[in-house]
C-alpha cells in the first residue's frame, strides 16, 4: 500500500447551515468534525473560522479558540489555518493575521497576495523567519507562473515548497474533472510537495487521480457536499470514509492508518 496525507477542509469561507445542516462553524463543531474525520484517516484539518454573524474571519483570537478545541478533541491532528480573503480582507489583514497568530501552518493564495507585492514579500519573509509553513494556493496556469517567478527571485525560499492545486472553482461554478490535473502538473516546477482539492461531484475521482500521480489530497465540504452518485453526504466524515475506501481499493492508505500497514 502506498501512503498519502489526507487533509479535511470541513467548511470553507462561504457555505453555511443552509447549504448543509452538518457544516461545522463553531469551535466545538469544528473539533468534533476533526475528531470524526481523524478516525476515518484524516491527518490534518484546513481551518476556517467565523465571526459572530457567521462570516469568514481572520481574527487570531477566534483561530486560537478553534485550534485549542481541536487540539483537545483530536490530539495529533495537524492544523492549517487559511489566510483567504473571501472578498473581505486586504493583504494587510492577511499579514496581520499571520504576524499575530504565528501558526505552525497556513495556506496563502499567490493570486491574493499579489494584490500588494511589497506586503506579499513581507508575508513570505515572516513565514521564513518564524517557521510558519506556507502552502501556496495555485488556481491555474497564471498562479503557477507567479509562483515560479517568486521562487526564481528567492522570495519563496523553501527548498521544497508546499502547494495546493485547485481544480474547478466555487464561483462562478465550474466542476472539476480528473483531466484538469495533468496540464497543471506539467507547468509546475519541481521539487514541490503538492496536494490537490477539487470542486464539484467529481471530487473523489480527481483526488484519486492525484494519488495515482504522486500527490496528496484535501477533501471536505469546502469543496463538495455530494457523493459520486449525487446523494448528499451526511457529514464530512462520511466523505472521508468513502474516499479512503475507494483509495484503499486502488492501493493507497491514509498515512494516519499506515502504522499497521506496509509503506
N, C-alpha and C positions, 0 to 999 in steps of 0.2 A: 504493500500500500504506500502510495506517495502521500505526504502530509502537506497541509496548507493552513494558512491563517484565515480564520472566519470571523469577520467583524460584523456586528449588527448595528444598523442605523435605524433606531426604533420610531423616530417621529419626524425629524426634519424641521424646517423653519416655517412651513406654510400650512400643513394639514392640521385639522382639529378633530374634536369628537364628532362633529357632523360628518366627517369623512369616514371615520371608523370609531365606534364607541370604545374600543380597546386601545386606541392610540394613547401612549403614556405621555403625560405632561408634567405632573408634579414630581418632586424628588422621590416620594415613596413609590409612585407608579413606575418611574424610570428604574429604580433599584429592583423592584420586583420583576420587571421585564428583563433586566440584565441577568438576574439570577436564573430565570426560566430559560433564557437563551444560552447561558453558560452551561446549563445542564444538557443542552442539545448539541453542544460543541463549539459555541462561540467563545473566542478568547479575548475579544475586545469589543468596546462599545464606542460608537461615534455619537457624541453628546451634544444635543441642543437643549437649551433651557428657555423658559418663557417668563414674561413679566406678569404682573398682577392681572392684566387684561388678556392674557393668553397669547401675546405677541412674542415673536422671536426676540431674544435678548442676548447681549454680550456682557451682562453685568457680572463682574467677578464674584460678588457675594452669592448670587444665585448659582453660579457654577460651583462654588465651594460647597454649598449646601447639597447639591445633587451629587457631587463627587464623593462627599462623605457618606451619603446614604448608600451609594453603590459600593464603596469600599467595605462598608459594614455588612451589606446583604450578599454581595457577590465577591468575596475576597479573592484576590489574584487576577481579577478581570482588569485588563488594561483599559484606560480611559483616554480617549482622544476628544478634545474639545473642538468645536468649529469656530472659525472667525467669519463665517458667512455674513455678508452684509444684508441680504434679503430685502433690498430696496430701502433699508432703514439707516444704515451706518456708513460713514465715510472711512477712509483709510486711517485717519487719526484715531477714530474709535476702535478700529481693529488693533492698531498698535497699542493703545491704552489697555485694552483687554489683556493682551499678552504680557505687557510690561507689569501690570498689577497682579496678574494671576500666576505667572511663571509656571505654566503646566508642563508636565513631562512630555506631552504630545499634543499636537494641534494640526488641524488642516487649514490650508490657506490657498485661495484661488489666485493663480498668477494673473488671471484676467482682471480680477477685482483690485489687486494690489497695484497693477499697472496704471490705475487711475491717478496715482500720485507716486511717480518713480522715486523721488527723494525719500519719502516715508517708507516705501517698499524696501529700499536698501537698508533703512534703519531696522525694519522688522527682521530681515534676513540676518543682519548683524546681531540683533538682540538674541535671536534663536541660536546663532553660532556661539555667542559669548556666554549664554546662560544654560546651554544644553537642552533647549527646547527642540524636540524632534518634530520637524515640519513635514507634513505630507502635502505635496503640491498638487492642487486640483487642476486637471487638464481637460477642457471641454471639447477640444478638437484640434485640427492642424494649426490654427493660429496660436493657440495656447502652447502647443508643443514648440513652435518656433520661438515664442517668447521665453519659454523655459530654457531652451537650448542657448539662447542669447545670454540669459542670466548666468548660466554655467560657464560659458565662454569668457565672460567678463569677471568671473570669480566672485559674483555677488551671491550666488548659491554655491557654497563651498564644500558641501558634503561629498565625500568620495563616491558614495552610493546613495544618492538621494531617494527618498520615498516619493512616489507619485501615485495618484489615482486617476484612471481614465474613466470618464463619464460617458456612457453610451446612451443615446436618446436624450430627451430633455423633458422637464416638467411643464414648462410654459414658454411658448405655445407647445402643446403636447406633441411629442414625436416618440413613439415607442421604439425601443432599441431592438436590434437584431444581432445574432452572433456574427454575421458578416461585417458588422461595423468595426469589429476589433482588429483584424489583421492589418488594415491600412494604417491605423493609428500606431500600432507596434512598429510597422516598417519605418515610420517617421521618427521614432523615439530613439534617442541616443542611449547607449548602454555604457557602463553598467548602471542600472536603476533597480530599485526594489518596487515592483509595480503591483497594483491592485486594480480591480475593476468593480464598478457598480453600474446598474442598468435600470432605466426607467421602463415600466410597462410590463405586460403579461409574459413577455419572453425573458424576463429577468433570469430565471433559473437556467434557461438554455444558454444565455450569454455568459453566466458565471461558470457553467461547466466548460464552455469554450475557453474561458480564461485559465482554468485549471489545466486543461489539455495543452495550452500554450506556455505554461510555466509560471502563471501569476497567482496572486491571492485574491480573495473576494470580500465584498461588502454587500450585505443583504438587509432587507428590512422595509418597514412601512414608509420610510422617507422616499423610497424609490418605487415601491409597488405593493399593492394590497391583495393581489389576486393570484391564485394558484394557476398552474399551466392550463387547467381545464376551464378556467374562467370563474370558478367559485371564489368567494371571499375567504381569505384566511381568517380564522377566529382571533388570532393574536400573532405577534411577531415570532414567538417560539415555534408555532406550527409551521411557519415558513422556513425557519432554520432547520427544523426536524426534517421537513420534506426534502429540502435541498441536500442536507447531509446524507440522507438515504440514497438519493439519486447519484450523488458524487461517489458514495461508497461502492455502489454497483458498478461504477466506471473505474474503480481502482484508487480512489482518493479518500483519505480520512482526515478529519479536523485535527490540527496539531494538539488541541486540548484533550483529545481522546487517544492520542498516539502512545501513551505510556505503556499500554499493553499490546501495542501493535508494532510490527516491524516497520522501520522507516522506509 
